[in-house]
Amino acid sequence: MDFHTLCIGCRTYRRFKQKQIPEEILDELLENARIANSAMNRQPLRYVLVKTPEAVRKIQPCFHFAAALPKELGQPKKGEQPTAFIILCTEGPETPWTGIDIGIAVRTMNLNAYIHGVGSCIIGNVEFESGSSLMKHPDALYEVCA
Ligand SMILES: Cc1cc2nc3c(=O)[nH]c(=O)nc-3n(C[C@H](O)[C@H](O)[C@H](O)COP(=O)(O)O)c2cc1C
């Protein structure tokens, strides 16, 4: 797949087949995000991979899909929900570059997933506070790739 085809094809997905994503694909996403560019090479990002069906089920309600659309259109229904989440966290003080590092990392993962036929949704609209203990990371929590 050439890069333009990848960019055109890799849209936002909000309904998912109920298949586990192979471990080696998840590992590859995390590794490629880990080695992505980072301002001043600070590398402040940490990743929480949530992949067991039980853990995924518990945190589903924290994520808001397409809040601008009517709920029946945006929010995935039972049987359509994501099978894994990758939650990005930061370590250390926030800098003007933190958000840029996050953007580079999530786009790296979302393009990387697409080349393996895995659709994803970047989610900024997250209720971290109401989440289970899985969501309670000591440092700041930011975007999520579902
Ligand atoms: C920083 C960022 C935050 C986003 N947050 C959400 C979100 O909370 N919920 C959601 O359903 N989509 C979210 N999206 C996905 C956008 O809605 C989507 O990229 C946009 O509507 C364009 O659709 P497309 O990617 O299919 O072209 C987010 C995208 C970005 C880049």
The ligand as a Tripos MOL2 file, in Angstrom:
@<TRIPOS>MOLECULE
LIG
   31    33     1     0     0
SMALL
NO_CHARGES

@<TRIPOS>ATOM
      1 C1         -7.1830   14.6960   18.8210 C.3       1 LIG1
      2 C2         -8.3910   13.9380   18.3420 C.ar      1 LIG1
      3 C3         -9.4010   13.6380   19.2390 C.ar      1 LIG1
      4 C4        -10.5210   12.9080   18.8130 C.ar      1 LIG1
      5 N1        -11.4770   12.5800   19.7260 N.ar      1 LIG1
      6 C5        -12.5290   11.8420   19.3320 C.ar      1 LIG1
      7 C6        -13.4930   11.4200   20.3050 C.ar      1 LIG1
      8 O1        -13.3990   11.7180   21.4840 O.2       1 LIG1
      9 N2        -14.5020   10.6330   19.8740 N.ar      1 LIG1
     10 C7        -14.6180   10.2400   18.5660 C.ar      1 LIG1
     11 O2        -15.5540    9.5090   18.2550 O.2       1 LIG1
     12 N3        -13.7400   10.6310   17.6290 N.ar      1 LIG1
     13 C8        -12.6900   11.4180   17.9850 C.ar      1 LIG1
     14 N4        -11.7530   11.7700   17.0470 N.ar      1 LIG1
     15 C9        -11.9070   11.3560   15.6400 C.3       1 LIG1
     16 C10       -12.4050   12.5140   14.7590 C.3       1 LIG1
     17 O3        -13.7590   12.7780   15.0540 O.3       1 LIG1
     18 C11       -12.2210   12.1370   13.2810 C.3       1 LIG1
     19 O4        -10.8470   12.0090   12.9990 O.3       1 LIG1
     20 C12       -12.8380   13.1720   12.3530 C.3       1 LIG1
     21 O5        -14.2230   13.2390   12.5360 O.3       1 LIG1
     22 C13       -12.5440   12.8980   10.8950 C.3       1 LIG1
     23 O6        -13.0390   11.6130   10.5380 O.3       1 LIG1
     24 P1        -12.1190   10.6330    9.6880 P.3       1 LIG1
     25 O7        -10.9180   10.3450   10.5720 O.co2     1 LIG1
     26 O8        -12.9720    9.4280    9.4340 O.co2     1 LIG1
     27 O9        -11.7490   11.3750    8.4710 O.co2     1 LIG1
     28 C14       -10.6390   12.5040   17.4590 C.ar      1 LIG1
     29 C15        -9.6220   12.8210   16.5550 C.ar      1 LIG1
     30 C16        -8.5070   13.5110   16.9920 C.ar      1 LIG1
     31 C17        -7.3910   13.8220   16.0020 C.3       1 LIG1
@<TRIPOS>BOND
     1     1     2 1
     2     2     3 ar
     3     2    30 ar
     4     3     4 ar
     5     4     5 ar
     6     4    28 ar
     7     5     6 ar
     8     6     7 ar
     9     6    13 1
    10     7     8 2
    11     7     9 ar
    12     9    10 ar
    13    10    11 2
    14    10    12 ar
    15    12    13 ar
    16    13    14 ar
    17    14    15 1
    18    14    28 ar
    19    15    16 1
    20    16    17 1
    21    16    18 1
    22    18    19 1
    23    18    20 1
    24    20    21 1
    25    20    22 1
    26    22    23 1
    27    23    24 1
    28    24    25 2
    29    24    26 1
    30    24    27 1
    31    28    29 ar
    32    29    30 ar
    33    30    31 1
@<TRIPOS>SUBSTRUCTURE
     1 LIG1         1 GROUP 0 **** ****
